[in-house]
């Protein structure tokens, strides 16, 4: 029995405009300093967060405290 796998590789030029816009928005979000800080804090243990005076549920409030009113 034979199997054939066909994979059409899509380059940046063949993507439609909406996919390219979405890729750009994802890139911006992933490279945002605040998002990177939140990811670093989420990677810490609860004990490490406690040493910084934080709880896991307060990470977003801490990272975005100057632009988010909650």
C-alpha positions in Angstrom: 0.0 0.0 0.0 1.4 3.4 -0.9 0.7 6.7 0.8 1.2 10.1 -0.7 1.5 13.3 1.3 1.0 16.6 -0.5 1.8 19.7 1.4 1.5 23.0 -0.3 4.1 25.3 1.3 2.8 28.8 1.6 5.2 31.7 1.4 4.6 35.2 2.6 3.6 36.3 -0.9 0.9 33.7 -1.3 -0.9 34.6 2.0 -4.0 36.7 1.7 -4.0 40.2 3.2 -6.0 39.2 6.2 -3.6 36.4 7.1 -0.7 38.8 6.8 -2.4 41.4 9.0 -3.1 38.7 11.6 0.5 37.5 11.5 1.6 41.1 12.1 -0.7 41.6 15.1 0.4 38.3 16.6 4.1 39.4 16.2 3.4 42.7 17.8 1.6 41.0 20.7 4.4 38.4 21.3 7.1 41.1 21.2 5.4 43.5 23.6 7.5 44.2 26.6 4.5 44.0 29.0 3.5 40.6 27.6 7.0 39.3 28.0 7.1 40.5 31.6 3.7 38.8 32.3 5.0 35.6 30.8 8.2 35.8 32.9 6.1 36.3 36.0 3.7 33.4 35.1 6.8 31.2 34.8 7.8 31.8 38.4 6.7 29.7 41.3 4.1 31.0 43.9 7.0 31.3 46.4 9.0 33.5 44.0 6.0 35.7 43.3 5.3 36.0 47.1 8.9 37.2 47.5 8.0 40.0 45.1 4.8 40.7 46.9 2.6 39.3 44.2 -0.1 36.7 43.8 -0.6 34.8 40.6 -4.0 36.4 40.1 -2.5 39.9 40.4 0.1 39.5 37.6 -1.9 41.3 34.9 -2.9 44.1 37.2 0.7 44.5 38.2 2.1 44.5 34.7 -0.6 46.8 33.2 -1.1 48.9 36.3 -0.3 52.3 34.6 -2.7 51.8 31.8 -5.4 49.5 33.2 -7.9 50.7 35.8 -9.3 47.8 37.8 
